[in-house]
Amino acid sequence: MKYRVVFEQDEDGMFIVTCPALPGCISQGQTRTEAQANIREAISAYLKSLRKHGEFHQA
């Protein structure tokens, strides 16, 4: 599955990235590339947790 993510750069230059479809799924990185890798990992962990608790059913 593909999820839309939103990148923002804070005042310190860190990239903050969120996944609006998954409430509370947020990550960051010093570079956009690092932030992207981190949010992929966060999304994977988020979905794994949903599956574990029986809250995620892929269509």
Backbone torsions as a table, in degrees:
resi	resn	phi	psi	omega
1	MET	NA	152.4	176.5
2	LYS	-112.2	140.5	178.3
3	TYR	-125.6	139.9	176.3
4	ARG	-77.6	136.9	175.7
5	VAL	-124.4	156.0	-177.9
6	VAL	-121.9	124.9	178.3
7	PHE	-100.6	137.6	171.9
8	GLU	-137.3	146.7	177.3
9	GLN	-107.6	126.5	-178.6
10	ASP	-83.5	179.1	-175.3
11	GLU	-65.5	-18.6	178.2
12	ASP	-93.9	0.6	178.6
13	GLY	92.3	-2.4	178.0
14	MET	-73.5	146.2	176.0
15	PHE	-95.9	121.6	176.7
16	ILE	-104.1	132.2	-177.4
17	VAL	-132.3	133.8	-179.8
18	THR	-124.7	159.7	175.7
19	CYS	-119.8	97.9	-175.0
20	PRO	-55.7	-30.5	-178.8
21	ALA	-72.6	-15.9	-178.5
22	LEU	-122.9	90.5	-175.2
23	PRO	-52.8	128.6	179.4
24	GLY	86.4	-3.3	179.0
25	CYS	-84.6	106.0	-174.4
26	ILE	-142.9	149.0	176.4
27	SER	-150.9	-176.3	-179.4
28	GLN	-156.7	171.5	176.9
29	GLY	-168.4	159.7	179.2
30	GLN	-73.1	-25.6	176.5
31	THR	-126.3	163.2	178.0
32	ARG	-62.1	-39.3	179.2
33	THR	-63.1	-44.0	178.5
34	GLU	-64.7	-42.9	179.2
35	ALA	-62.6	-39.5	179.5
36	GLN	-64.3	-44.4	178.6
37	ALA	-63.3	-40.0	-178.8
38	ASN	-67.8	-39.1	-179.9
39	ILE	-71.0	-32.5	175.4
40	ARG	-60.9	-43.2	178.5
41	GLU	-65.5	-41.5	179.4
42	ALA	-64.4	-42.0	178.2
43	ILE	-62.9	-44.0	179.2
44	SER	-59.6	-45.8	179.7
45	ALA	-66.1	-39.0	179.2
46	TYR	-61.4	-48.8	-179.0
47	LEU	-66.4	-36.7	177.3
48	LYS	-62.0	-41.5	178.4
49	SER	-65.1	-42.5	177.7
50	LEU	-60.2	-44.6	179.5
51	ARG	-61.6	-43.9	-178.6
52	LYS	-58.7	-36.0	-178.0
53	HIS	-96.4	9.5	176.2
54	GLY	68.8	26.6	-177.1
55	GLU	-106.4	1.3	-177.8
56	PHE	-126.6	124.9	177.5
57	HIS	-131.3	109.5	-178.9
58	GLN	-74.2	133.8	-179.5
59	ALA	-76.2	NA	NA
